[in-house]
Amino acid sequence: MNDTSFSERRTALSDEDIARRARELFTSACANIDAHDQLRLQRASRVALRGGTRPAPHAAWLVATAGVVACSLLVVAFVRIRGVSRHQAIDVAASSAPPAVIAATALNDVGWVTATQEPVVMVQNLGFYRWLAAQPAQSSGPSHAVVHE
Amino acid sequence: MTDLPVSPVGGLACPDQSARCDPERIAVAAYAPRVDTFLMAVRERAWRAAELALRDRDDALDAVQDAMGRLVSRYSMRPSAEWPALFWRILYRGIADVRRHRAVHDRIFARATRGAPQGSADDDPVWDIPNGDPGPGRLLESRQAYAALCRALRSLPRRQQQVFVLRVLEELDVAATARVMRCSAGSVKTHLSRALSNLRNRLGDWQ
């Protein structure tokens, strides 16, 4: 039993063995970097000492997203500005027109505002209704009298 | 940089001693050679550790360059005793950023090649031409042992791998490791104990 535990102790790796061997291998691996990677590391440390840092990998995404948002805002602003300027042009044109045109425009506006066509027809026939109201009942009276006679 | 005179503190002084010399620049320049020395001493080890964590040489180089740049630009005024912990903390934060970026990329483009949990033979770190030639048999044996160690380390949970690199390979003390990992000293010891236990099980008769 004692021999077995002794042999197990001999074969099993202790923490110190693992640490020592790993340290040796890691140090050797660091010392045996090939010339290409060694040069790249030297260049990287020179760049770092000059104060240059590599842009973050997500910086490109941030820049692209900011660009898209900026373009969208520009398009929206352009459309809104064009709409406002068109309304202003219509107002300016209307204010510089002759009075008759202004009245017609106002009538058109009234007609556009009114919901149905019937009140407009009544306005157009207003002269007829005035004439009809001015006519007394004389015209209808004699005809009845003639019939009774 | 070679034509600048050496300052009394061991760094570089302003060449023309005029008012154009910013005191902050002078102070940074005074620290520059020592930062340079520190980076020269740590860059290969940092690159190997980053390669171990990321399985990609280019990503490892980018992470190391970022960490070196941030250390120089932000922390070169700190006492040099704080540099190792600061550097490794910056480096592991960069490694975590790369891993996060890869996870998002893989989720979007359904790429599973880089995130395979078990390393293949292609993932083994390349053991390059040695400086002092120990012979091909010995070299091959060492290369295989290092590849086995890398595979076992990559199979560990992230925190255990990190604490093994910092405590065993870089030989940082418990307090510095705890500062790098942003955890308590007790957690460092627990992670290290579990890492060694897992490595012992995985490596078997590794020599």
Interface residues (C-beta under 8 A of the other chain):
Chain A: T11 A12 L13 D15 I18 A19 R21 A22 R23 L25 F26 S28 A29 C30 A31 N32 I33 D34 D37 Q38 R40 L41 A44 S45 V47 A48 L49 G51 G52 T53 R54 A56 P57 H58
Chain B: A32 V35 D36 L39 M40 R43 E44 R45 W47 R48 R57 L61 D62 V64 Q65 D66 M68 G69 R70 L71 V72 S73 D97 V98 H101 P125 V126 W127 D128 I129 P130 N131 S142 A145 Y146 L149 F164 V168 L169 E171 L196 L199 R200 L203 D205 W206 Q207
